[in-house]
Protein backbone atom coordinates (compact mmCIF):
# COMPACT_ATOMS: atom_id res chain seq x y z
CA UNK A 1 0.00 0.00 0.00
CA UNK A 2 2.86 2.35 0.79
CA UNK A 3 4.34 1.93 -2.71
CA UNK A 4 1.02 2.73 -4.30
CA UNK A 5 0.75 5.91 -2.27
CA UNK A 6 4.29 6.95 -3.25
CA UNK A 7 3.54 6.28 -6.91
CA UNK A 8 0.35 8.33 -6.75
CA UNK A 9 2.16 11.24 -5.13
CA UNK A 10 4.80 11.11 -7.86
CA UNK A 11 2.09 11.08 -10.52
CA UNK A 12 0.36 14.05 -8.88
CA UNK A 13 3.48 16.15 -9.37
CA UNK A 14 3.14 15.69 -13.13
CA UNK A 15 -0.49 16.84 -13.39
CA UNK A 16 -1.53 20.26 -14.64
CA UNK A 17 -3.55 22.56 -12.36
CA UNK A 18 -6.71 21.75 -14.35
CA UNK A 19 -6.08 18.02 -13.97
CA UNK A 20 -5.51 18.46 -10.24
CA UNK A 21 -8.85 20.26 -9.91
CA UNK A 22 -10.61 17.44 -11.74
CA UNK A 23 -8.89 14.89 -9.54
CA UNK A 24 -9.94 16.80 -6.42
CA UNK A 25 -13.57 16.47 -7.51
CA UNK A 26 -13.16 12.71 -7.89
CA UNK A 27 -11.49 12.43 -4.48
CA UNK A 28 -14.33 14.40 -2.88
CA UNK A 29 -16.89 12.06 -4.44
CA UNK A 30 -15.02 9.00 -3.20
CA UNK A 31 -14.78 10.42 0.32
CA UNK A 32 -18.48 11.27 0.36
CA UNK A 33 -19.34 7.72 -0.67
CA UNK A 34 -17.14 6.28 2.05
CA UNK A 35 -18.82 8.50 4.65
CA UNK A 36 -15.63 10.29 5.63
CA UNK A 37 -16.72 13.65 4.22
CA UNK A 38 -19.76 15.46 2.95
CA UNK A 39 -22.09 15.55 5.91
CA UNK A 40 -23.69 18.81 6.93
CA UNK A 41 -21.77 18.72 10.20
CA UNK A 42 -18.47 19.02 8.32
CA UNK A 43 -19.74 21.48 5.71
CA UNK A 44 -18.36 24.98 5.69
CA UNK A 45 -20.60 27.79 6.91
CA UNK A 46 -20.52 29.39 3.43
CA UNK A 47 -21.90 26.21 1.88
CA UNK A 48 -24.70 26.11 4.42
CA UNK A 49 -25.58 29.77 3.79
CA UNK A 50 -25.79 29.16 0.05
CA UNK A 51 -27.91 26.10 0.59
CA UNK A 52 -30.26 28.06 2.85
CA UNK A 53 -30.49 30.90 0.32
CA UNK A 54 -31.40 28.49 -2.48
CA UNK A 55 -33.93 26.54 -0.45
CA UNK A 56 -36.81 28.80 -1.51
CA UNK A 57 -35.93 28.84 -5.21
CA UNK A 58 -38.69 27.26 -7.25
CA UNK A 59 -38.36 25.67 -10.65
CA UNK A 60 -35.50 23.83 -12.25
CA UNK A 61 -32.27 25.80 -11.95
CA UNK A 62 -30.44 23.42 -14.29
CA UNK A 63 -32.87 24.29 -17.08
CA UNK A 64 -32.33 28.02 -16.44
CA UNK A 65 -28.57 27.59 -16.56
CA UNK A 66 -28.76 25.55 -19.77
CA UNK A 67 -31.03 28.19 -21.34
CA UNK A 68 -28.62 30.98 -20.39
CA UNK A 69 -25.70 29.06 -21.88
CA UNK A 70 -27.57 28.44 -25.12
CA UNK A 71 -28.31 32.16 -25.42
CA UNK A 72 -24.60 32.97 -25.20
CA UNK A 73 -23.67 30.50 -27.94
Protein Blocks (a to p, Z undefined) as FASTA:
>chain_A
ZZmmmmmmmmmmmpcfklmmmmmmmmmmmmmmnopgopaklpcfklmmmmmmmmmpgcjf
klmmmmmmmmmZZ
